[in-house]
C-alpha cells in the first residue's frame, strides 16, 4: 500500500494485491445451476420500488417481467394475447382484491397458469392458500430474486411436465392383473 498526499490536491492511494487462483468446487460438491428462463412473468402488487427491483432481479435470470400494481389490470393482461403471460407472481399485500379471489379469477380465465404467492411469514392466510391448492408455490419474504427465479422455474417446469404427461383422448390402455 502506498499513500501520497499533497495539501490542496488530495490523496492518491496505490494498493497492490497478489493474484488469487480461481476457486474450484470440490468434487464432492455439485454446482447449483442458476434458474434461467425466457418466459414472460407478470409481477403483481408490492410497492413500486420493490416491484422495480424484483423485476430487474428476475430479468437478470433471463425472464421478461411486467410489473403491475392493479389486480384488475393484471386480469386484463392475463387475457391479452399479444404477449402471453406464462406465470403470475402475486404479492399477498396487493390492494384492491384479496389474493384468494384474484387467484380464482385468474384460474378461471387461464387454467393451468403457474401462480406463485409471495407473503410475509407474519401474514395470516398465506399458507392456507397454498394448502388449498390455489397457488402453485408459496415464497415467504424476505427472499432474493434468485429464490423467486428458482421458484418460478420450478412452477413453470412442473406445469410443462403436467402438460406432457396428461393423457390424450381415450387411447389409454388399462391393464388388469
N, C-alpha and C positions, 0 to 999 in steps of 0.2 A: 504494500500500500504506500503510495506516495501522495503527499498533500503539498500544494503550493498556493500560498495566499498573498495577494498584493492589495494593500489598502486602496479602496476606491474602485478596484477592478473585480474583486470577488475571489473565490477559491476554486482551484482546479484540483480534482481528485483523480488519481490513477490507481485502479485496482486490477491486479493481475492474478487470475485464478488458474490453477492447474486444470488440464483437460481431464474429464472423467470418462471412464469406459462406459459404453452403453450397458444399461442393466439388462440382465437376461432373466426370464421367468424360469424358475426351477422346473425340471422335467416332471415333478410330481404335482405341479400346479397347472391348471388349464387357464388360458386367457379367455376372459369373457368377451364375447363379441358385442359391439355396440348395436343397439336395437334400431338399425337403419330402416327407413321406409321411404316410400314415394307417394303414399296415399294422401288424400285430402281430408283433413280433420277440422271439425267445427268446434271451437272452444267457446263455451257459453258461460257467462257470469263472471264474478270476481270484479275487483277494482280494475280500472283501466290500466294502471301501471302494471299490476300483476299480470293481466291478460297480455300486455305487450311483451313483458319479459318472458313469460311462459311460451308465448307464440314463437319468439325468437329462439328460445332454447330448443323447441321442437323442430324448428326449421334447420337447426344445426345437425339434426339427425336425418334430414332429407325430406321431412314431411312438408306438405303445403298446409298452412294453418290459416283459418279465417276466424278471427276473434269476433264475438258478438255479445252484446250486453242485454238484449231484449229477447225473452223467450218466444214471443210471437213472431219476431223477425227470424229467429232460429228455425221455427217450424216452417216458415215460408222458404228458407234456404234449403231445408231438407227436401222440400217438394220440387225445387228448381232442378231442371235437367241440364242446364248449360254447363255446370261444373259440379257434378255429383259429389256429395259428402259421403265418405266411406266409413267414418266413425264420429260419434258425438261425445264430447267431453263436457260434463256439467259440473260446475262448482255449486255445491249444495247451498251456498249463501246467495244464490241468484234472487233477484227481485222480480215481482210481477206474477209469478206462478210457482207453486211448490214443485220440487224435483219429481215427486211421485206422479203428479198429474202430467207434467211435461213428458216424462218417460213413457207413460201410457199413450199419450197422443203421438209421440214420435214412433212408437212401436206399431200403432195403427196405420200411420202413413208410410212407414218404412220397416216392415217386418224383416228381421234378420240383421238390422243395422247394429254394429257393436256400440254399446253405450258404456262409458266409464263415468263413475261418480267420484268427485273429489270432495272430501269432507274433513273438517277439523275433528279430531278424536273426541272433543268435548261436546259436539253437536249430537243431540239425541236423534235417533231415527235413521241415521245413515246406514248402519249395519242391517236394519230392518229391510230397507230397500234392496240391499244386496242379497239377504237371505230369502227374500220373496222372489228372487229371480228377475227383478225388474231391470237391474243393470248387470252387465257382464263382468265388470271389475269395479272394485272399490279401492281407492287410494286415500289413506289418511295423511293429512297435511300436518306439518310441513314435509315437502318432498322436493326432490330435484327434477329438472327437466329430463334427466336420464331415467329416473324412476318412472316418470309419466310416459316417456317414449317406450320403455320396456313393457309397461302395462298395455299401451296401445298396440304394440307389436304382437303381444300375446293374444289380445282380444281379436285383432284382425286375422291372425293365423288360425285361431280357433274357429272363427266364422267361415274362413276359407275351407278348412278341413271338414266342417259340418256340411258344407255345400257339396263337396266332393264325395263324402260318404253317404249322402242322402240317397235312399232307394229311388229308382226311376221307374215309374209306372208299376204295372203288376207283373213284371217279369222276374220278380224274386222267386227263387225256388226254395221251398221249405223241405227240410229233411226230418224224418222221424226215426227215432232209434228205440 
